[in-house]
Amino acid sequence: MLSAVPRHTPPRPLDVEQVFPEVAALRRQSVRLHPRAGSPTSRDSSVGGPLLWPEQDPWPACPEHRGSRMVPILQLYADDALGLVPFPSGRDLLQVLWCPLEHDGRWVIPEVHWRDAKEVESICEAPPAPTEARFGRIPKPCVVHPELVTEYPSWDLDDALWDVLEPRFEQVEAETGWDYQSHLSTAPGTKLGGYPGWCQGPQWPDCSGCGKPMDHLLTVESTEADAASWLAWTPIEDRGIEYEHADLRLGDMGGVYLFECRTCPGRPYKDCFDGS
């Protein structure tokens, strides 16, 4: 596997839990994947790279487009999940694909697969992407640089608590220049777990089987940091340089979010999309 140069998100510019102790109990961890353009192989974790796909397994096709083939979005080996997401027993590889074409009422149609990498012998190459795919829906092949970070809710902050904290948010920003929502709360970019990188209000789905709220599995975002958040969230190693990322453009620079139920058989999943 590739030996990627680590990325290190700088510490939050303020002690969030000291300044806003009410959010301490809402702390979560996520794995920022920091995708950077490269040449991953099927034996590497990647965004948009080749999948370790068994030759005997049919390549996923879109149910809405007469069998149009899906494209690789994410491949993640368990070691690169940094212990954050529990993989199913006997599985050490997460693979996500989606159809990059237009759909009725949905931005993309994804598929999620968990497999045992040791069982894959002959590998199937990905079929060509559909030529009619819209710009920005197929990621450029990227190496990932997993990093565990701490987050606090932004759009997911309870309305009543937001009302309580908002005067303090405004005061702290006026005194320091640091905005809670952009600089102190939820990490931007493509990531595993933690809080979804909503552009607008939350859309947490419930499991169709058990009716319980699903767990956030993956955020795939158009950018790794926007104009508001880059100052606080850009990794130390990337300061002052231009780098190529996955080159996605999902709607108006929005994101696709995958959720799963970790208690129902088969780990059912759902997706949603939002844009700014």
C-alpha positions in Angstrom: 0.0 0.0 0.0 1.0 3.6 -0.5 2.8 5.4 2.3 1.1 8.8 2.4 2.5 11.9 4.0 0.3 12.5 7.1 -1.9 15.5 7.3 -2.4 17.4 10.6 -5.4 19.7 11.2 -4.3 22.5 13.4 -5.8 22.6 16.9 -9.0 24.7 17.3 -7.9 28.3 17.7 -10.0 28.5 20.9 -10.6 25.9 23.6 -14.2 25.1 22.5 -15.2 23.3 25.7 -13.9 26.0 27.9 -15.6 28.8 26.0 -18.8 26.9 25.3 -19.0 24.1 28.0 -22.6 23.3 26.9 -21.3 21.5 23.8 -18.7 19.3 25.6 -21.2 16.4 25.9 -21.9 16.6 22.2 -18.2 16.1 21.2 -17.7 13.5 18.4 -14.8 12.2 16.5 -14.5 11.9 12.7 -11.8 10.7 10.3 -10.9 13.4 7.9 -9.7 11.6 4.7 -7.9 14.6 3.1 -8.1 13.3 -0.5 -5.2 14.5 -2.6 -4.8 13.8 -6.3 -2.5 10.8 -6.9 -2.2 7.3 -8.3 -3.7 4.9 -5.8 -4.0 1.2 -6.6 -6.7 -1.3 -5.8 -4.7 -2.3 -2.7 -4.9 1.3 -1.4 -7.6 3.3 0.3 -8.7 6.0 -2.0 -11.3 8.5 -3.2 -12.1 7.8 -6.9 -9.4 5.2 -7.2 -9.5 1.6 -8.5 -11.5 -0.8 -6.4 -10.5 -4.3 -5.2 -13.5 -5.7 -7.0 -13.8 -9.5 -7.5 -13.8 -10.5 -11.2 -16.7 -12.9 -10.5 -19.0 -10.2 -9.0 -21.2 -8.2 -11.3 -20.2 -4.5 -11.5 -23.0 -2.4 -9.9 -25.4 -0.8 -12.4 -27.9 2.0 -11.9 -31.5 0.8 -11.7 -32.8 4.0 -13.3 -30.6 4.2 -16.4 -30.8 0.9 -18.2 -27.8 -0.6 -16.6 -25.5 2.4 -16.7 -22.4 1.4 -14.7 -21.7 3.1 -11.4 -18.3 4.8 -10.7 -16.0 4.3 -7.7 -16.3 6.9 -5.0 -14.5 5.5 -2.0 -12.5 2.5 -1.0 -11.4 2.4 2.6 -9.5 -0.4 4.4 -10.3 -0.9 8.0 -6.9 0.3 9.2 -7.5 3.7 7.6 -10.8 4.0 9.5 -8.7 4.5 12.6 -11.0 2.4 14.8 -13.8 5.0 14.4 -16.4 2.9 12.4 -17.0 -0.7 13.4 -16.6 -2.9 10.3 -18.9 -5.9 10.0 -17.4 -9.2 11.3 -15.0 -10.7 8.9 -14.9 -7.6 6.7 -12.0 -5.2 6.3 -12.8 -3.2 3.2 -15.5 -0.6 2.6 -16.4 0.3 -1.0 -18.8 3.0 -2.1 -20.0 3.6 -5.7 -22.7 5.8 -7.2 -24.3 6.6 -10.5 -23.2 10.0 -11.7 -26.2 10.6 -14.0 -29.3 12.7 -13.4 -32.0 11.1 -11.3 -35.6 11.8 -10.6 -35.6 13.4 -7.1 -32.2 12.2 -6.1 -28.7 13.6 -6.7 -26.9 10.3 -6.9 -27.8 6.6 -6.4 -25.1 5.0 -4.3 -24.2 1.4 -3.4 -22.3 0.4 -0.2 -20.3 -2.8 -0.1 -18.3 -4.4 2.8 -15.9 -7.2 1.9 -12.9 -9.3 3.0 -9.9 -8.2 1.0 -8.2 -11.5 1.5 -10.9 -13.3 -0.4 -10.4 -11.2 -3.6 -8.1 -13.0 -6.0 -8.8 -12.0 -9.6 -9.6 -8.3 -9.8 -12.2 -6.7 -12.2 -11.3 -3.3 -13.7 -13.9 -0.7 -13.5 -15.9 -0.2 -16.7 -15.7 3.2 -18.5 -17.7 5.9 -16.8 -20.9 6.9 -18.7 -20.0 9.7 -21.2 -23.2 11.6 -20.3 -22.2 12.1 -16.7 -22.4 15.7 -15.5 -19.2 17.5 -14.6 -18.1 17.2 -11.0 -19.9 13.9 -10.2 -16.9 11.6 -10.8 -14.0 12.1 -8.4 -10.5 12.4 -9.6 -8.3 9.5 -8.3 -7.0 10.6 -4.9 -4.8 9.2 -2.2 -6.2 9.6 1.3 -4.5 10.8 4.4 -6.7 9.7 7.3 -6.7 11.8 10.5 -8.8 11.5 13.6 -10.2 14.9 14.7 -12.7 16.2 17.3 -15.9 17.9 16.2 -18.8 19.7 17.7 -22.3 20.1 16.2 -22.9 23.0 13.9 -26.2 22.6 12.0 -26.9 19.7 14.3 -26.9 21.9 17.4 -30.4 21.8 19.1 -32.4 24.9 18.3 -33.0 25.7 21.9 -29.3 25.4 22.8 -28.4 27.5 19.7 -30.7 30.2 21.0 -28.9 30.1 24.4 -25.4 30.1 22.9 -25.9 32.5 20.0 -25.2 35.7 21.9 -21.9 34.2 23.1 -21.1 33.0 19.6 -21.5 36.5 18.4 -19.5 38.0 21.3 -16.6 35.5 20.8 -16.5 36.2 17.1 -16.5 40.0 17.7 -13.6 39.7 20.2 -11.5 37.0 18.4 -12.6 36.8 14.8 -13.3 33.1 15.2 -16.8 32.0 14.1 -18.2 28.9 15.9 -20.0 27.5 12.9 -17.1 27.9 10.4 -14.0 27.6 12.6 -14.8 25.7 15.8 -17.5 23.1 15.3 -17.8 20.6 12.4 -14.8 19.6 10.2 -15.3 20.3 6.5 -14.4 18.0 3.6 -14.8 14.3 2.8 -14.8 12.3 6.1 -15.9 9.2 8.0 -18.3 9.4 10.9 -18.7 12.5 13.2 -21.2 15.1 12.2 -22.4 15.4 8.6 -21.0 18.4 6.8 -24.4 19.9 6.2 -24.6 23.0 4.0 -28.1 23.7 5.4 -30.4 22.1 8.0 -30.0 18.5 9.0 -31.8 15.7 7.2 -31.0 12.6 9.5 -32.9 9.6 8.2 -34.5 6.9 10.3 -34.0 3.2 9.5 -36.9 1.7 7.6 -36.5 -1.5 9.5 -36.2 -0.5 13.2 -37.4 3.1 12.9 -34.3 4.4 14.8 -32.1 7.3 13.7 -29.3 6.0 11.5 -25.6 6.6 12.1 -23.6 8.9 9.9 -21.2 6.8 7.8 -19.7 9.1 5.2 -19.7 12.7 4.0 -18.5 13.3 0.4 -18.2 17.1 -0.1 -17.4 19.2 -3.2 -14.5 21.0 -1.5 -12.1 20.3 1.4 -12.7 23.7 2.9 -14.7 26.7 1.7 -13.8 30.4 1.9 -15.1 30.6 5.4 -13.5 27.5 6.9 -10.1 27.1 5.2 -8.2 29.3 7.6 -9.0 27.1 10.6 -9.2 23.7 9.0 -6.5 23.5 6.3 -3.8 21.0 7.4 -0.5 22.4 8.5 1.3 20.5 5.6 -1.0 22.2 3.0 -0.6 25.8 4.2 0.6 28.1 1.5 0.5 25.5 -1.3 -1.9 24.6 -4.0 -3.0 21.0 -4.1 -5.4 19.0 -6.2 -8.3 17.2 -4.5 -11.1 15.1 -5.9 -12.5 17.9 -8.1 -16.1 17.3 -7.3 -18.9 19.7 -7.8 -22.1 18.4 -6.2 -24.9 20.8 -6.9 -24.0 24.3 -5.7 -20.8 23.0 -4.0 -22.8 20.8 -1.7 -22.3 17.3 -0.4 -23.7 13.7 -0.4 -24.2 12.0 3.0 -24.5 8.3 3.7 -26.1 6.9 6.8 -26.4 3.3 8.0 -28.2 1.2 10.6 -25.6 -0.8 12.6 -28.2 -3.0 14.3 -30.5 -4.2 11.5 -29.3 -7.2 9.4 -27.3 -6.3 6.4 -26.5 -2.8 7.7 -29.1 -1.0 5.5 -28.1 2.5 4.3 -29.7 5.7 3.0 -28.3 8.8 1.3 -29.2 12.4 1.2 -27.9 15.6 -0.5 -27.8 19.2 0.2 -26.2 22.3 -1.3 -25.5 25.9 -0.3 
